[in-house]
Amino acid sequence: MLLVGIAALVCAAQYALRHYRVGYSQESEQSIGSAWTLVRLKTGPVPVGAYGVFVVDGRVSRFSAGTRFVKKIVGGPGDLVEVKATGTWVNGQLVAGPLDILPVLHQQATAFERTLILGRGEYFAVGTRPHSYDSRYWGPVRAGQFIGQATLL
């Protein structure tokens, strides 16, 4: 019986190591409100309303391609996104506050204000706290960039 129990624990541990990771962010200010996450590894899109883990591409200045981000997914294919200096709306619902990192980026709001309908395989990701560098500034995340879905710890 003891051997069966040990075998079950080993199998469970192997499964967990293959499918999950614990993530930790060293950012001085957390854009999602938590430095620790449990990440379920998976490719493909993350549902709207969940936290997605994705790698950024060359469109994201200040970060190397391949840097991992964790942000809340607030819009998906077919959704109407309006980014304005005063806030960001998806399908008429406010999902993020003002464009508040413009001084750091040395840009005016007009560089980022836009209205778009998310295309096939496009997702809009935002931080849930002020001063988040997210899709408002660099555009949609593509489905192929996702590496997992996060749960805040």
C-alpha positions in Angstrom: 0.0 0.0 0.0 2.9 2.4 0.8 4.4 1.8 -2.6 1.1 2.6 -4.3 0.9 5.8 -2.3 4.5 6.8 -3.2 3.9 6.0 -6.9 0.7 8.1 -6.9 2.6 11.0 -5.4 5.4 10.7 -7.9 2.9 10.7 -10.8 1.1 13.7 -9.4 4.3 15.6 -9.0 5.4 14.8 -12.5 2.0 16.0 -13.9 2.3 19.2 -11.9 5.8 19.9 -13.0 4.8 19.4 -16.7 1.7 21.6 -16.6 2.3 24.2 -13.9 4.9 26.8 -12.8 5.0 29.3 -10.0 5.8 32.7 -11.3 7.4 35.7 -9.5 7.7 39.2 -10.8 10.5 41.5 -9.7 8.8 44.7 -10.8 8.9 47.4 -8.1 5.3 48.1 -8.8 3.0 45.3 -9.7 0.6 46.1 -12.6 -1.7 43.2 -11.7 -1.5 43.6 -7.9 0.4 40.4 -7.1 4.1 39.4 -7.5 3.3 35.7 -7.3 1.2 33.6 -9.7 0.4 30.0 -10.4 0.7 29.5 -14.1 -1.0 26.7 -16.0 1.1 26.1 -19.0 -0.9 26.1 -22.3 -0.5 27.4 -25.8 -3.2 29.4 -27.4 -5.5 32.1 -26.2 -6.7 32.7 -22.6 -10.3 33.5 -22.0 -11.5 37.1 -21.6 -11.6 37.9 -17.9 -8.6 35.6 -17.0 -5.0 36.5 -16.5 -2.8 35.6 -19.5 0.9 34.9 -19.5 2.5 35.7 -22.9 5.8 36.6 -24.4 6.1 40.1 -26.0 7.3 40.6 -29.5 9.3 43.4 -31.1 6.4 45.9 -30.9 7.0 46.3 -27.2 9.7 48.9 -26.8 11.8 48.9 -23.6 11.6 45.0 -23.3 13.4 42.3 -25.3 11.3 40.1 -27.5 10.5 37.0 -25.4 10.0 38.8 -22.1 7.1 37.3 -20.2 4.2 39.5 -19.2 1.1 38.7 -17.0 -1.9 40.9 -17.7 -5.7 40.6 -17.5 -7.3 39.8 -20.8 -10.2 42.3 -21.3 -11.0 41.8 -25.0 -11.0 39.2 -27.7 -11.8 38.7 -31.4 -14.7 40.9 -32.6 -14.6 43.3 -29.5 -14.6 47.0 -30.0 -11.7 48.7 -28.2 -11.4 52.5 -27.7 -8.2 53.9 -26.2 -8.4 57.5 -25.1 -6.3 59.7 -22.9 -8.9 59.5 -20.2 -9.5 55.7 -20.2 -9.9 52.5 -22.3 -13.3 50.9 -23.1 -14.1 47.5 -24.5 -17.6 47.2 -26.0 -18.6 50.3 -24.1 -17.3 49.2 -20.7 -14.4 50.9 -18.9 -11.5 48.4 -18.6 -8.5 50.7 -17.8 -7.9 54.2 -16.5 -6.0 57.1 -18.2 -2.9 56.8 -20.2 -0.7 57.6 -17.2 2.8 56.6 -18.2 3.0 59.1 -21.1 5.8 61.1 -19.4 7.9 57.9 -19.0 7.4 57.1 -22.7 8.0 60.8 -23.8 4.9 60.7 -25.9 1.6 62.5 -26.2 -1.7 60.7 -25.8 -2.4 61.1 -29.5 0.3 58.6 -30.2 -1.8 55.9 -28.5 -5.4 57.0 -28.9 -7.3 54.8 -31.3 -10.4 52.7 -32.0 -10.2 49.2 -33.3 -12.1 46.0 -33.6 -10.0 43.0 -32.5 -9.3 40.6 -35.3 -9.2 36.9 -35.4 -6.6 35.7 -32.8 -6.2 39.1 -31.2 -6.6 39.9 -27.5 -6.4 43.1 -25.5 -4.4 42.8 -22.2 -4.2 45.4 -19.4 -2.8 45.7 -16.0 -5.3 46.1 -13.2 -3.4 48.8 -11.4 -2.2 52.3 -12.4 1.0 52.8 -14.4 0.7 49.5 -16.4 2.6 49.2 -19.7 0.1 47.1 -21.7 -2.0 46.8 -24.9 -3.1 50.4 -24.6 0.4 51.3 -25.6 1.6 48.5 -27.9 -1.6 47.0 -29.3 -3.2 43.5 -29.2 -1.6 40.3 -28.1 -1.7 37.6 -30.7 -3.0 34.1 -29.8 0.4 32.6 -30.6 2.1 34.7 -27.9 0.3 33.0 -25.0 2.2 30.5 -22.9 -0.2 30.0 -20.1 -3.0 31.2 -17.8 -2.2 32.7 -14.4 -4.0 32.6 -11.1 -2.9 35.3 -8.7 -1.5 34.0 -5.4 
